Amino acid sequence: MAGAGLRAAARRWLPCRGHGGPRASSSSPSCPGCGPPGPGAHCPGAPRSAPAPAPAGGAELSAHLWARYQDMRRLVHDLLPPEVCSLLNPAAIYANNEISLRDVEVYGFDYDYTLAQYADALHPEIFSAARDILIEHYKYPEGIRKYDYDPSFAIRGLHYDIQKDHFGLLIVMSAHAPRGLQPVPDEEVIDLYGGTQHIPLYQMSGFYGKGPSIKQFMDIFSLPEMALLSCVVDHFLGHGLEFDQAHLYKDVTDAIRDVHVKGLMYQWIERDMEKYILRGDETFAVLSRLVAHGKQLFLITNSPFSFVDKGMRHMVGPDWRQLFDVVIVQADKPSFFTDRRKPFRKLDEKGSLHWDRITRLEKGKIYRQGNLYDFLRLTEWRGPRVLYFGDHLYSDLADLMLRHGWRTGAIIPELEREIRIINTEQYMHSLTWQQALTGLLERMQTYQDAESQQVLAAWMKERQELRCITKALFNAQFGSIFRTFHNPTYFSRRLVRFSDLYMASLSCLLNYRVDFTFYPRRTPLQHEAPLWMDQLCTGCMKTPFLGDMAHIR
């Protein structure tokens, strides 16, 4: 993205969001029912009788504005029906593009956090092991051992600024940026970026979330990594220790990698699969159902065969390989999708590599590494008849959609929790009132006298408080992974770009027929906003209960 705003209550982490900017008034200035007072053509959605003229100014005008405010509050309260809550289904599948499952003949899957969903209890284990590796192998201060994993700290999709003079800001573009574990004032963050809320494109993360100075954390395993980075920075800053942020970032990243490379995470999961693996029976149901309807299945994962085999035996049973037409392990994604040089190698039951040349991919066999170009040549599975599911927007989905035309499905476990929050009465009423108050501010800013400006300032303060309350329902530091205030997050924009479908878990497929067609909802552009029911702050509404609100515009 060509730049992201920085709106920080900073902490040295920047959750990256999309562009912001002033929006034009959604009301027609010529409409006496919706726009500022004055003559003009009558709006079809406004009441036939002209509104009462506003007072000339002073205390009387201030009282008039507060009367409008109270009218709006009553209408929002009375006209928001109880059933408006719990409208969203956490087990639903959401479409970014139209896709018919009738046209899909081949289903592909990642393993970690796709076929196998893991419990959050895994994150403290990763954090603690990597923290101890830093102390014992990288000789970091013993004082770091006092930090424990905080599951409420970070969210997926954050960017991490490793520039030396920024001391590792963790950022949600345009929303929040802590340094270590401490909030950094908005003004300081903006000053660090040259007095602007804009981050140049060359500093932003590249195609795979790895830019020259800002790194994006896109997978779920990165949550303990972000927490550990923040704790280490917090310790160094708190004790006045000098450090090079680039070195610290690399050491923490390497320590997290060691947890995976040395097999520690695999050992924890294998020792207690009941604790760490979720929805195993539902995974079995999805795979069995697809096979029963004549679909072909394949698995491409970066995990080793021994680990995948144990997990699939736990979820599906000893004959799990008979469900898949092709199984590829240690694929080294995302280079698997772009590097033509690595050949496939066959593995035997003991995990030993064969040296013979692979001329076909056989059902029931296990293959290691390889590349997508050989995969396409050997299987002839091409284009939109292939649907691949994964949890990592870059490593799993981006290349497949943009370069090869496969259909893609993103597994976003956080979606279930976020939808449950959206369905709460607190969220729905807070958001609705916030939208209505925004509409009042937008229209009543035409009053420039001192008394009116005091009223508008009070409304602006209340609006900001509402925004913070709504954000904190998701995460106290960074808010939702999908939205920063009114803008989509950078993560959300990548999700829309790289996935046709997204859902909380693979089990959501069980709620739909195998020939179901998913249709994306038409979402409003800013100039279309008055046409939409959810825009309570706009006028000229021709919808059943919102039409009654026109008289207070």
WOPE-V297701 format. One record per residue. SS is DSSP state (h for helix, s for strand, l for the rest). PHI is phi in radians with two decimals (none if undefined). Layout:
ss: <SS | SS>
phi: <PHI | PHI>
This chain:
ss: <l | l | l | l | s | l | l | l | l | s | s | l | s | s | s | l | s | l | l | l | l | l | l | l | l | l | l | l | l | l | l | l | l | l | l | l | l | l | l | l | l | l | l | l | l | l | l | l | l | l | l | l | l | l | l | l | l | h | h | h | h | h | h | h | h | h | h | h | h | h | h | h | h | h | h | h | h | h | h | l | l | h | h | h | l | l | l | l | l | l | l | l | l | s | s | l | l | l | s | s | h | h | h | l | l | s | s | s | s | l | l | s | l | l | l | s | s | s | l | l | h | h | h | h | h | h | h | h | h | h | h | h | h | h | h | h | l | l | l | l | l | h | h | h | h | h | l | l | l | l | l | l | l | l | l | l | l | l | s | s | s | l | l | h | h | h | l | l | s | s | s | s | l | l | l | s | l | s | s | l | l | s | s | s | l | h | h | h | h | h | h | h | l | l | l | l | l | s | l | l | h | h | h | l | l | l | l | l | l | s | l | l | l | s | s | s | l | l | l | l | l | h | h | h | h | h | h | h | h | h | h | h | h | h | h | h | h | h | l | l | l | l | l | l | h | h | h | h | h | h | h | h | h | h | h | h | h | h | h | h | h | l | l | h | h | h | h | h | h | h | h | l | h | h | h | h | s | s | l | h | h | h | h | h | h | h | h | h | h | h | h | h | l | l | l | s | s | s | s | s | l | l | l | l | h | h | h | h | h | h | h | h | h | h | h | l | l | l | l | h | h | h | h | l | l | s | s | s | s | l | l | l | l | l | h | h | h | l | l | l | l | l | l | s | s | s | s | l | l | l | l | l | s | l | l | l | l | l | l | l | l | l | l | l | l | s | s | s | s | l | l | h | h | h | h | h | h | h | h | l | l | l | h | h | h | s | s | s | s | s | l | l | h | h | h | h | h | h | h | h | h | h | l | l | l | l | s | s | s | s | s | l | l | h | h | h | h | h | h | h | h | h | l | l | h | h | h | h | h | h | h | h | h | h | h | h | h | h | h | h | h | h | h | h | l | l | l | l | l | h | h | h | h | h | h | h | h | h | h | h | h | h | h | h | h | h | h | h | h | h | h | h | l | l | l | l | l | l | l | l | l | l | s | s | l | l | s | s | s | h | h | h | h | h | h | h | h | h | l | l | s | s | s | l | l | h | h | h | h | h | h | l | l | l | l | l | s | s | l | l | l | l | l | l | l | h | h | h | h | h | h | l | l | l | l | l | l | l | l | l | l | l | l | l | l | l | h | h | h | h | h | h | l>
phi: <none | -1.29 | 2.59 | -2.29 | -1.20 | -2.00 | -2.11 | -1.89 | -2.06 | -1.24 | -2.56 | 1.24 | -2.29 | -2.07 | -1.24 | -1.44 | -2.06 | -1.55 | -1.19 | -1.94 | 2.56 | -1.18 | -1.91 | -1.20 | -1.03 | -1.42 | -1.77 | -1.33 | -1.16 | -1.57 | -1.68 | -1.16 | -1.44 | -2.12 | -1.59 | -1.08 | -1.01 | 2.66 | -1.25 | 2.93 | -1.14 | -1.38 | -1.46 | -1.04 | -1.50 | -1.60 | -1.11 | -1.21 | -1.46 | -1.20 | -1.19 | -1.12 | -1.12 | -1.31 | -1.06 | -1.20 | 2.88 | 1.25 | -1.09 | -1.14 | -1.19 | -1.05 | -1.11 | -1.07 | -1.13 | -1.18 | -1.14 | -1.04 | -1.03 | -1.16 | -1.03 | -1.13 | -1.07 | -1.12 | -1.17 | -1.10 | -1.19 | -1.36 | -1.66 | -1.61 | -1.20 | -1.00 | -1.29 | -1.17 | -1.37 | 1.11 | -1.35 | -1.60 | -1.78 | -1.08 | -1.69 | -1.46 | -1.88 | -1.96 | -1.88 | -1.60 | -2.39 | -1.22 | -2.61 | -1.84 | -1.15 | -1.05 | -1.50 | -1.56 | -1.85 | -2.25 | -1.99 | -2.03 | -2.48 | -1.39 | -1.77 | -1.16 | 1.12 | -2.19 | -1.20 | -1.87 | -1.68 | -1.88 | -1.27 | -1.11 | -1.08 | -1.26 | -1.13 | -1.06 | -1.12 | -1.11 | -1.02 | -1.14 | -1.15 | -1.17 | -1.04 | -1.20 | -1.12 | -1.02 | -1.28 | -1.48 | -1.90 | -1.80 | 1.05 | -1.32 | -0.99 | -1.06 | -1.07 | -1.16 | -1.17 | -1.29 | -1.45 | -2.00 | -1.23 | -1.92 | -1.18 | -1.65 | -1.38 | -1.83 | -2.27 | -1.24 | 1.67 | -1.21 | -1.89 | -2.10 | -1.60 | -1.74 | -1.08 | -1.02 | -1.40 | -1.77 | 0.91 | 1.26 | -1.29 | -1.73 | -2.25 | -1.82 | -0.89 | 1.34 | -2.29 | -2.86 | -2.65 | -1.46 | -1.91 | 1.14 | -1.90 | -1.85 | -1.11 | -2.00 | -1.03 | -0.92 | -1.07 | -1.19 | -1.11 | -1.08 | -1.13 | -1.08 | -1.82 | 1.32 | 1.32 | -2.31 | -1.63 | -1.91 | -1.87 | -1.06 | -1.03 | -1.18 | -1.55 | -1.25 | -1.14 | -1.39 | -1.03 | -1.80 | 1.37 | -2.28 | -1.51 | -1.18 | -2.31 | -2.26 | -1.89 | -1.87 | -1.82 | -1.95 | -1.76 | -1.24 | -1.11 | -1.37 | -1.05 | -1.17 | -1.16 | -1.10 | -1.10 | -1.18 | -0.99 | -1.15 | -1.17 | -1.15 | -1.06 | -1.04 | -1.16 | -1.12 | -1.19 | -1.16 | -1.88 | 1.11 | -1.57 | -1.34 | -2.75 | -1.67 | -1.04 | -1.14 | -1.16 | -1.10 | -1.04 | -1.14 | -1.12 | -1.14 | -1.08 | -1.17 | -1.14 | -1.10 | -1.08 | -1.06 | -1.03 | -1.41 | -1.08 | -1.38 | 1.38 | -1.09 | -1.10 | -1.07 | -1.14 | -1.08 | -1.17 | -1.14 | -1.25 | -2.57 | -1.19 | -1.09 | -1.34 | -1.70 | -1.72 | -1.88 | 1.02 | -1.06 | -1.16 | -1.26 | -1.06 | -1.03 | -1.12 | -1.09 | -1.12 | -1.09 | -1.13 | -1.12 | -1.10 | -1.07 | -1.71 | 1.39 | -1.46 | -1.67 | -2.16 | -2.52 | -2.22 | -2.25 | -2.40 | -1.49 | -1.35 | -1.29 | -1.07 | -1.04 | -1.22 | -1.10 | -1.07 | -1.12 | -1.16 | -1.21 | -1.10 | -1.16 | -1.49 | -1.96 | 2.15 | -1.15 | -1.72 | -1.04 | -1.18 | -1.24 | -1.39 | -1.88 | -1.39 | -2.50 | -2.23 | -2.18 | -2.03 | 0.76 | -1.30 | 1.09 | -1.21 | -1.54 | -1.10 | -0.95 | -1.47 | -2.15 | -1.61 | -1.50 | -1.50 | -1.39 | -1.49 | -1.28 | -2.27 | -1.51 | -1.90 | -1.57 | -1.04 | -1.59 | 1.56 | -1.43 | -1.45 | -1.64 | -1.94 | -1.30 | -1.27 | -1.59 | -1.93 | -2.74 | -1.79 | -1.73 | -1.17 | 1.55 | -1.64 | -2.02 | -2.15 | -2.06 | 0.96 | 1.44 | -2.66 | -1.16 | -1.15 | -1.18 | -1.05 | -1.15 | -1.16 | -1.42 | -1.81 | 1.07 | -1.59 | -2.28 | 1.17 | -1.26 | -1.43 | -1.89 | -2.15 | -1.99 | -1.91 | -2.79 | -1.77 | -1.78 | -1.10 | -1.50 | -1.19 | -1.72 | -2.02 | -1.03 | -1.10 | -1.11 | -1.34 | -1.39 | -1.74 | -2.14 | 1.29 | -1.25 | -1.46 | -2.32 | -2.22 | -1.69 | -1.69 | -2.14 | -1.00 | -1.11 | -1.03 | -1.07 | -1.16 | -1.13 | -1.16 | -1.10 | -1.22 | -1.02 | -1.36 | -1.34 | -1.10 | -1.06 | -1.13 | -1.08 | -1.25 | -1.10 | -1.17 | -1.13 | -1.17 | -1.06 | -1.13 | -1.12 | -1.14 | -1.06 | -1.10 | -1.07 | -1.05 | -1.13 | -1.47 | -1.53 | -1.18 | -1.19 | -1.48 | -1.91 | -1.24 | -1.06 | -1.12 | -1.16 | -1.12 | -1.15 | -1.11 | -1.11 | -1.12 | -1.14 | -1.12 | -1.10 | -1.11 | -1.11 | -1.08 | -1.14 | -1.12 | -1.08 | -1.10 | -1.18 | -1.11 | -1.10 | -1.08 | -1.18 | -1.07 | -1.59 | -2.78 | -1.09 | -1.52 | -2.16 | 1.31 | -1.36 | -1.32 | -1.78 | -2.60 | -1.98 | 0.98 | -1.64 | -1.70 | -1.15 | -1.32 | -1.06 | -1.03 | -1.12 | -1.14 | -1.17 | -1.06 | -1.15 | -1.28 | -1.87 | -2.31 | -1.44 | -2.26 | -2.53 | -2.79 | -1.29 | -2.73 | -1.07 | -1.10 | -1.06 | -1.06 | -1.16 | -1.52 | -2.31 | -1.16 | -1.33 | -2.01 | -1.20 | -1.89 | -1.68 | -2.04 | -1.24 | -1.35 | -1.31 | -1.77 | -1.32 | -1.37 | -1.05 | -1.34 | -1.73 | -0.93 | -1.10 | -1.51 | -1.97 | -1.13 | -1.41 | -1.62 | -1.13 | -1.52 | -1.86 | -1.76 | 1.02 | -1.55 | -1.93 | -1.91 | -0.87 | -1.65 | -1.37 | -1.05 | -1.16 | -1.54 | -1.07 | -1.20 | -1.71 | -1.30>
